[in-house]
Amino acid sequence: MAVVQSTAYILKKVINHKIESPPMAVSSSNVSDSGRIGHAPNRKRKEISEAEIASYLRKKASKQAARIAEKLRTRDSSNSDDKSDGKFVWTKKIEQDIIHGVPIGCFSPKAEGVKQRERIEELERLRKRRDERAFLRAQQEEAAAELGRERARSEFEDSEKKDEIFFYQQCRLKSKIRLKLGRPKPIDILGEYLNPSSFDELLCSLVDLGKEPWKVLEGLTLDELEELRDEISLYIEFDHESDIRVEFWKAVLVICEWQLVDANRRGAVNEFGVGGEGRISSSIVEEVRSELNGKSCSELEALEVQIMAQMRSGQAKLVEYWQELLEYLCFYKAKACLKQIHTNMMRNCKHPLPNLESSLIVRGGGGRLSSEPLEDSGDLERKVSKSMGSMEDGDALFGTNEEVRLSSTVVPDRSDDEKYSPRKPKYLNRVHSGYSWNKYNRTHYDHDNPPPKMVIGYKFNIFYPDLIDKSKCPTYLIEKDGDRTDTCILHFQAGPPYEDIAFRIVSKEWELSPRKGFKCTFNGGVLSLYFHFKQLRYRR
C-alpha cells in the first residue's frame, strides 16, 4: 500500500508540475490578420481526480500482471511435455493484490512454490486431524456398541435364566399333577424320590421297594431317553437343595446316557446289522461286569484311581481295553451311588413294605389276592393292552384313586380250594380327556391357549379268569354318588370268588353306538366296557 501511495504521489506531482508551468505571453504582433496565434493562449488549469489516478494504476497493474502471467506461462510451457497452456493464473486476484500494495516478488515462481508447499502441509495437517477425529469417533462408537451388546447379552442371559427357572418350576408342577393323577413319567418318580414327605407314599404306590431308582429307566424308547436326559440336565442345574440331590441327579444322568448309547447301538444293529460289538469282546465284557458288579462306590473309586495311574505311567498296553473298562466303571459307580442312596432312604422309611412285582395292572384295594398265581395272567395283560391300543395324548391310567369302597359283600368261601378264595378282581382302566371345541371355546381359546380339559370317555377291563359259574356274565350298574350330581358310581358284579368293585366316574350321558366307540364284552375272562360321552350341541 505504501508503494501504491508513493507512486500515486510522484505521478500526481509530475502531472501538476506540467500543468502549473507559467504560460507563454501572447502579443498582438504574434497574431496575424488571418487570426493565427503565434503563441498559445492562456488555458484553464486542469485538475486530476482520484478516479483517474486509480484508473491509471489499474492499467499499470494489469500490464504488470500480464507480464508476470506471460513469464509463468512461458516457464510452464517449456516444462510441459504436452505443450499445454500451463497452470491456471488468477490474473484478477494478482491485479487486486498489486493494487493493494502486495510486493511483486510474492508472485514469483519461487514464492508460489513456497505457498504451494505451505498449502500442501496445511492440507496434510487438516487430513491428519480429520483422520484422528474419525478414528476417535469410531472408537467411541465401537465402545458404545460393545457396551450395548454387553448389556443386551446380559439381559438375554438373565431372561434365558428366568425362562429356564420358570420351565423348571413348571416341570415340578406337572410332575406333581401327574403323580396325583396316577400317570407318572420316569422324571416324576425320580424328582420326588428324595423328598422325605412323599417317599413313603411314592414307594407304596409307584415303585417297588426292592428296586433301585434307576430301574425306572429300563424299557424306555430312544425318544423317551432323550427327553429324560434333557429333563435330568434341568434338575442338575437348578436342584441344589443338598449335596445328596446333586450327587443323585449326576448319577442318574450317567445311567441315562449309558442307556441312550445302548439304545443307539441296538438301533444300529437292528437297522444295519453292525455296531453291536464294542471295543472288547463279549466274553471280556461279561468278565468285567462280573468283576464290577456288587462293588461299593468307594471300591470302584479306588479301582478307577489305580487304572488312571497305570494309564498315565504307560503300564496299560491295551489302551482301548482300559478305556472301555473306565466307561463300565463309571456306569457301575453311578449304580453303586444310587444303590447306597436307596439303602439310606429305605432305612429311614417309616412304613417298609415287602417287595412286590411291579405291573401296569393295579391290584384292587381292600381285598386279598389268591396265593396261587393266575394262569396265563401275562397273556391276558398283553392281550388287553393290545386291544386297548397305545397310550395317546390325553390318556391316563384310571383306578386306585377313583375306586369306591363298597359295603362288604358276602362271597362264599371255598376253603378247600385256595384258587377260589374271595378276592378283589384286577383291572386295567384308562380315562381319556380332551378339549371340546364348541362355539364358545372356539371364540375364547385357540390351540396355543386351549380350554380346560374335560373327560371324554373311559375304558374298563376287569379280570375274572376264575369265575365259579362261567355261565353267568359279569354285569355293571350305574348308581348315584350320594348328593353329588357331577359324578356317579359304576358298580361291577361278577359272582364268586370275586368281590364287587366300583369306580367314581363323571356323570354324563353315554354314547351307546358302536360307531361312537361303545363296547361291552366278556371274553376270555375279561370284562371290557368302553364308552364315550355325548357331545351336547347348541341348537336354537
C-alpha positions in Angstrom: 0.0 0.0 0.0 2.9 2.3 0.7 4.3 1.6 -2.8 1.0 2.5 -4.4 0.7 5.7 -2.4 4.2 6.8 -3.2 3.7 6.0 -6.9 0.5 7.9 -6.9 2.1 10.8 -5.2 5.0 11.1 -7.6 2.7 10.7 -10.6 0.5 13.5 -9.3 3.4 15.8 -8.7 4.7 15.3 -12.2 1.3 16.0 -13.7 0.7 19.0 -11.6 4.1 20.3 -12.4 3.4 20.2 -16.1 0.1 21.9 -15.6 1.3 24.6 -13.3 4.3 25.8 -15.5 3.9 29.6 -16.5 2.2 30.2 -19.8 3.9 32.0 -22.7 3.0 35.7 -23.3 1.0 36.3 -26.4 1.5 39.7 -28.1 -0.6 41.3 -30.7 2.2 41.1 -33.1 2.2 37.4 -32.9 -1.4 37.3 -34.2 -1.7 37.7 -37.9 -4.6 39.0 -39.7 -5.7 35.6 -40.6 -6.3 35.0 -36.9 -3.3 32.7 -36.4 -1.9 32.8 -33.0 1.8 32.9 -32.7 1.8 31.8 -29.0 -0.6 29.5 -27.1 -3.4 31.4 -25.5 -3.9 31.2 -21.7 -5.7 27.9 -20.9 -7.6 26.9 -17.8 -5.6 24.7 -15.4 -6.8 21.0 -15.5 -7.4 19.2 -12.2 -6.6 15.3 -12.0 -9.2 13.4 -10.0 -8.7 10.4 -7.8 -10.6 8.3 -10.2 -8.2 9.0 -13.0 -5.3 8.1 -10.7 -6.9 4.8 -9.8 -7.6 4.1 -13.4 -4.0 4.7 -14.3 -2.8 2.4 -11.5 -5.2 -0.3 -12.6 -3.9 -0.2 -16.1 -0.3 -0.3 -14.9 -1.1 -3.2 -12.5 -2.8 -5.0 -15.4 0.2 -4.7 -17.6 2.5 -5.9 -14.8 0.2 -8.9 -14.1 0.1 -9.7 -17.8 3.9 -9.7 -17.9 4.1 -12.0 -14.8 1.5 -14.3 -16.2 3.3 -14.5 -19.5 6.5 -15.4 -17.7 4.7 -18.1 -15.7 3.0 -19.4 -18.9 6.3 -19.5 -20.8 8.0 -21.4 -17.9 5.2 -23.9 -17.6 5.1 -24.3 -21.4 8.8 -25.1 -21.5 8.5 -27.7 -18.7 5.3 -29.3 -20.1 5.7 -32.4 -22.3 2.3 -32.0 -24.0 2.8 -28.3 -24.9 -0.2 -27.3 -23.0 -1.1 -23.7 -21.9 0.3 -24.3 -18.4 -1.3 -23.7 -15.0 -4.2 -21.5 -14.3 -3.2 -18.0 -13.3 -5.7 -15.9 -11.3 -5.0 -12.7 -13.1 -7.7 -10.6 -11.4 -6.5 -11.5 -8.0 -2.9 -10.7 -8.8 -4.1 -7.3 -10.1 -6.0 -6.6 -6.9 -3.1 -7.7 -4.8 -0.7 -5.4 -6.6 -3.2 -2.5 -6.3 -3.3 -3.1 -2.6 0.4 -3.0 -2.3 1.5 -6.7 -2.3 5.1 -6.8 -3.5 5.6 -8.2 -7.0 8.1 -10.7 -5.6 5.4 -12.5 -3.9 4.1 -13.7 -7.3 7.4 -15.2 -8.4 7.6 -19.0 -9.1 9.7 -19.5 -6.0 7.2 -17.7 -3.9 4.4 -19.6 -5.5 6.2 -22.9 -4.7 6.6 -21.9 -1.1 2.9 -21.1 -0.9 2.1 -24.4 -2.6 4.1 -26.3 -0.1 2.5 -24.5 2.8 -0.9 -25.2 1.4 0.0 -28.9 1.0 1.3 -29.0 4.6 -1.8 -27.4 5.8 -3.9 -29.9 3.9 -1.9 -32.7 5.3 -2.4 -31.4 8.9 -6.1 -31.0 8.2 -6.3 -34.5 6.8 -4.5 -35.9 9.9 -6.8 -34.1 12.2 -9.8 -35.3 10.3 -8.5 -38.9 10.4 -7.8 -38.6 14.2 -11.3 -37.3 14.8 -12.8 -40.1 12.6 -10.7 -42.7 14.5 -11.7 -41.3 17.9 -15.3 -41.2 16.8 -15.1 -44.8 15.5 -13.5 -45.9 18.9 -16.3 -44.1 20.8 -19.0 -45.7 18.6 -17.4 -49.1 18.9 -17.2 -48.8 22.7 -20.8 -47.7 22.8 -21.8 -50.6 20.6 -19.8 -53.1 22.7 -21.4 -51.7 25.8 -24.8 -52.0 24.2 -24.1 -55.6 23.1 -22.8 -56.5 26.6 -25.9 -55.0 28.1 -28.2 -56.9 25.7 -26.2 -60.1 26.2 -26.6 -59.7 30.0 -30.3 -59.0 29.7 -30.7 -62.0 27.3 -28.8 -64.3 29.7 -31.0 -63.0 32.6 -34.1 -63.6 30.6 -32.9 -67.0 29.5 -32.1 -67.9 33.1 -35.6 -66.8 34.2 -37.1 -68.8 31.4 -35.2 -71.9 32.5 -36.2 -71.4 36.1 -39.8 -70.9 35.1 -39.6 -74.1 32.9 -38.1 -76.0 35.9 -40.9 -74.8 38.1 -43.5 -75.9 35.6 -41.8 -79.3 35.3 -42.0 -79.7 39.0 -45.7 -78.7 39.0 -46.5 -81.0 36.1 -44.8 -83.9 37.9 -46.9 -83.3 41.0 -50.1 -83.3 38.9 -49.1 -86.5 37.0 -48.3 -88.2 40.3 -51.6 -87.1 41.8 -53.5 -88.4 38.7 -51.6 -91.7 38.8 -49.9 -91.5 35.4 -46.3 -90.6 36.3 -43.4 -90.3 34.0 -39.9 -91.5 35.0 -38.8 -88.0 35.7 -41.7 -87.5 38.1 -40.7 -90.6 40.1 -37.0 -89.5 40.2 -38.0 -85.9 41.1 -40.0 -87.0 44.2 -37.7 -89.8 45.2 -35.5 -87.8 47.6 -38.5 -85.9 49.0 -39.0 -87.3 52.6 -42.6 -86.1 52.8 -43.6 -88.1 49.7 -41.1 -91.0 49.8 -43.3 -93.5 51.6 -46.4 -92.7 49.5 -44.4 -92.8 46.3 -42.8 -96.1 47.0 -46.1 -97.6 48.2 -48.0 -96.6 45.1 -45.5 -96.4 42.3 -42.1 -98.0 42.9 -41.1 -101.4 44.3 -39.0 -101.1 47.4 -36.7 -103.9 46.3 -35.5 -102.0 43.3 -33.1 -99.1 42.9 -34.5 -95.8 41.4 -32.5 -96.2 38.2 -34.8 -99.2 37.3 -37.4 -96.8 36.0 -35.1 -96.1 33.0 -35.4 -99.7 31.8 -37.6 -100.3 28.8 -37.7 -96.7 27.7 -37.6 -95.9 24.0 -34.9 -93.8 22.4 -37.1 -90.6 22.2 -38.1 -91.1 25.9 -34.5 -91.4 26.9 -33.5 -88.3 25.1 -36.4 -86.4 26.7 -35.5 -87.7 30.1 -31.8 -86.7 29.6 -32.8 -83.1 28.9 -35.1 -83.1 32.0 -32.4 -84.5 34.2 -30.0 -81.9 33.0 -32.5 -79.2 34.0 -32.7 -80.7 37.5 -28.9 -80.8 37.8 -28.8 -77.1 37.0 -31.5 -76.0 39.5 -32.0 -78.7 42.1 -29.2 -77.8 44.6 -31.1 -78.2 47.9 -28.5 -80.6 49.2 -25.3 -82.4 48.1 -27.1 -85.7 48.0 -29.6 -84.4 45.4 -26.8 -83.1 43.2 -25.0 -86.5 43.5 -28.2 -88.3 42.8 -29.0 -86.4 39.7 -25.5 -86.7 38.3 -25.6 -90.5 38.9 -29.0 -90.8 37.2 -27.7 -88.8 34.2 -24.8 -91.2 33.8 -27.2 -94.1 33.8 -29.5 -92.4 31.3 -26.6 -91.6 28.9 -25.5 -95.2 29.2 -29.0 -96.5 28.4 -29.1 -94.0 25.5 -25.8 -95.2 24.0 -27.0 -98.8 24.4 -30.3 -98.0 22.7 -28.5 -96.3 19.8 -26.3 -99.4 19.4 -29.3 -101.7 19.4 -30.9 -99.5 16.8 -27.8 -99.7 14.6 -27.8 -103.4 14.9 -31.5 -103.7 14.0 -31.2 -101.3 11.1 -27.8 -102.1 9.5 -26.7 -105.2 11.3 -23.5 -103.5 12.6 -22.3 -101.8 15.7 -23.3 -104.4 18.3 -19.7 -105.2 19.3 -17.8 -102.8 21.4 -14.0 -102.3 21.5 -13.6 -105.5 23.5 -15.1 -109.0 23.1 -18.3 -110.1 24.7 -16.6 -112.6 26.9 -14.3 -110.0 28.4 -17.4 -107.7 28.8 -19.1 -110.4 30.9 -15.9 -110.8 32.9 -15.7 -107.0 33.5 -19.4 -106.9 34.5 -19.0 -109.8 37.0 -15.9 -108.1 38.4 -17.5 -104.7 38.9 -21.0 -105.8 39.9 -21.5 -105.8 43.6 -18.6 -103.4 44.5 -19.3 -100.4 46.6 -18.8 -96.9 45.4 -15.6 -96.4 47.4 -14.1 -99.6 46.0 -14.9 -98.6 42.4 -13.4 -95.1 43.0 -10.2 -96.8 44.3 -10.1 -99.0 41.2 -10.6 -96.0 39.0 -7.6 -94.2 40.6 -5.5 -97.4 40.1 -6.4 -97.7 36.4 -5.8 -94.0 35.7 -2.3 -94.3 37.4 -1.5 -97.3 35.1 -2.6 -95.4 32.0 -0.5 -92.3 32.9 2.6 -94.4 33.7 2.3 -96.3 30.4 1.9 -99.7 32.0 -1.5 -100.2 30.4 -0.7 -101.6 27.0 -4.2 -102.2 25.6 -5.4 -98.6 25.7 -8.8 -99.4 24.2 -9.5 -102.1 26.7 -8.7 -99.8 29.6 -10.8 -97.0 28.1 -13.8 -99.4 27.8 -13.2 -100.6 31.3 -13.3 -97.0 32.6 -16.6 -96.5 30.8 -18.1 -99.5 32.5 -16.5 -98.4 35.8 -18.3 -95.0 35.5 -21.6 -96.7 34.9 -21.2 -99.2 37.8 -20.0 -96.4 40.1 -23.2 -94.4 39.3 -25.3 -97.6 40.0 -23.5 -98.1 43.3 -24.1 -94.5 44.3 -27.8 -94.8 43.6 -27.9 -98.1 45.5 -26.3 -96.5 48.5 -28.8 -93.6 48.4 -31.6 -96.1 48.0 -30.4 -98.1 51.0 -30.3 -94.9 53.2 -33.8 -93.9 52.1 -35.1 -97.4 52.9 -33.5 -97.3 56.3 -35.4 -94.0 57.0 -38.7 -95.3 55.5 -41.5 -95.2 58.1 -43.6 -98.0 56.6 -41.4 -100.6 54.9 -43.3 -102.8 52.5 -42.5 -106.2 51.1 -41.1 -106.4 47.6 -43.9 -106.6 45.1 -43.7 -107.4 41.5 -44.5 -104.3 39.5 -47.1 -104.3 36.9 -49.3 -102.0 34.9 -52.3 -103.7 36.3 -53.3 -102.3 39.7 -54.5 -104.6 42.4 -57.9 -103.8 43.8 -57.6 -102.2 47.2 -59.1 -103.8 50.3 -59.3 -107.4 49.1 -56.9 -110.3 49.1 -55.1 -111.9 46.2 -55.1 -115.6 45.8 -52.0 -117.3 47.0 -51.9 -119.2 43.7 -50.9 -117.1 40.7 -53.4 -116.7 37.9 -52.8 -119.0 34.9 -51.6 -117.1 31.8 -52.1 -113.8 33.5 -49.3 -112.3 31.4 -51.0 -113.4 28.3 -54.2 -111.7 29.5 -52.5 -108.5 30.2 -50.7 -108.3 26.9 -54.0 -109.2 25.1 -55.9 -106.4 26.9 -53.2 -103.9 26.4 -53.1 -104.7 22.7 -56.8 -104.4 22.4 -56.8 -101.0 24.2 -54.1 -99.7 21.9 -51.2 -97.5 22.7 -51.5 -94.6 25.1 -52.5 -91.4 23.2 -52.4 -87.8 24.2 -55.0 -87.3 26.9 -55.0 -90.9 28.0 -54.2 -91.8 31.6 -54.4 -94.9 33.9 -57.6 -94.9 36.0 -58.1 -96.9 39.1 -56.8 -96.7 42.7 -57.7 -93.1 43.5 -61.2 -93.4 41.9 -62.1 -96.8 43.4 -65.0 -96.6 45.8 -65.1 -98.7 48.9 -68.4 -100.7 49.0 -70.2 -102.3 51.8 -68.8 -105.8 52.4 -70.5 -108.3 50.1 -70.9 -111.9 51.1 -68.9 -114.2 48.9 -68.9 -118.0 49.6 -65.5 -119.1 50.9 -64.3 -122.3 49.2 -61.7 -123.1 51.8 -61.0 -126.4 50.2 -59.6 -124.7 47.1 -57.4 -121.6 47.6 -57.8 -120.8 44.0 -61.4 -119.8 44.7 -60.8 -117.9 47.9 -62.6 -114.5 47.9 -60.6 -111.6 46.4 -61.0 -108.4 44.5 -60.5 -108.6 40.8 -57.6 -107.0 39.0 -58.3 -104.3 36.5 -56.6 -102.2 33.8 -58.6 -99.0 33.2 -58.0 -95.8 31.2 -59.6 -92.4 31.2 -59.5 -90.3 28.0 -59.6 -86.5 28.4 -59.5 -83.8 25.7 -61.0 -80.5 24.6 -64.5 -79.6 23.5 -64.2 -77.2 20.6 -67.7 -75.8 20.8 -68.6 -72.3 19.6 -67.8 -70.7 23.0 -64.3 -72.3 23.2 -63.5 -71.6 19.6 -64.3 -67.9 20.3 -62.3 -67.6 23.5 -59.5 -70.2 23.0 -57.1 -71.5 20.4 -54.6 -74.4 20.1 -51.8 -72.3 21.7 -54.1 -71.4 24.6 -56.5 -74.3 24.8 -59.6 -74.5 27.0 -59.7 -76.7 30.2 -59.6 -80.4 29.5 -62.7 -82.4 30.1 -63.3 -86.2 30.4 -64.4 -87.6 27.0 -64.6 -91.3 27.9 -63.4 -94.4 29.8 -62.1 -97.9 29.1 -62.6 -100.5 31.8 -61.0 -104.0 31.7 -61.9 -106.1 34.8 -60.2 -109.5 35.0 -62.4 -112.5 36.1 -60.4 -115.6 35.0 -61.5 -117.9 37.8 -65.3 -117.5 38.0 -67.0 -120.5 39.5 -70.2 -120.1 37.5 -68.9 -119.3 34.0 -72.4 -119.4 32.5 -73.2 -116.0 34.1 -71.5 -112.9 32.7 -70.4 -110.1 34.9 -72.7 -107.1 35.0 -72.4 -103.4 35.8 -74.7 -100.9 37.4 -74.8 -97.1 37.5 -75.7 -95.7 40.9 -76.0 -92.3 42.4 -73.0 -90.8 44.2 -74.7 -89.5 47.3 -75.9 -85.9 46.8 -73.3 -85.2 44.1 -74.7 -84.5 40.6 -71.4 -84.2 38.7 -70.3 -87.8 39.4 -71.8 -91.3 39.7 -70.8 -94.8 40.8 -70.0 -97.5 38.2 -70.6 -100.8 40.0 -69.3 -104.1 38.7 -70.6 -107.5 39.8 -69.4 -111.0 38.8 -70.0 -113.5 41.5 -67.8 -115.9 43.4 -64.9 -115.9 44.1 -64.7 -112.1 43.2 -66.0 -109.3 45.3 -67.8 -106.4 43.8 -65.8 -103.4 42.7 -66.9 -99.8 41.9 -65.4 -96.6 40.5 -66.4 -93.0 40.6 -66.8 -91.5 37.1 -68.2 -88.3 35.6 -72.0 -88.3 35.4 -72.9 -87.7 31.7 -74.9 -89.4 29.1 -73.2 -92.2 27.2 -72.8 -92.8 23.5 -74.3 -96.3 23.0 -73.5 -96.6 19.3 -70.6 -98.9 18.4 -69.6 -96.3 15.8 -69.1 -93.9 18.7 -66.7 -96.3 20.4 -69.1 -98.2 22.7 -68.1 -101.7 23.6 -69.3 -104.1 26.2 -68.0 -107.7 26.0 -66.9 -110.6 28.3 -64.4 -112.8 26.5 -61.5 -114.9 27.9 -62.3 -114.0 31.5 -62.0 -110.2 30.8 -65.0 -107.8 31.0 -64.4 -104.9 28.7 -66.5 -101.8 28.9 -65.6 -98.9 26.6 -67.7 -95.8 26.1 -67.6 -92.1 25.3 -69.8 -89.3 26.5 -72.3 -87.5 24.2 -71.2 -84.1 23.0 -74.0 -81.6 23.5 -74.7 -79.3 20.6 -76.3 -75.9 21.0 -79.4 -75.5 18.8 -81.7 -72.6 18.5 
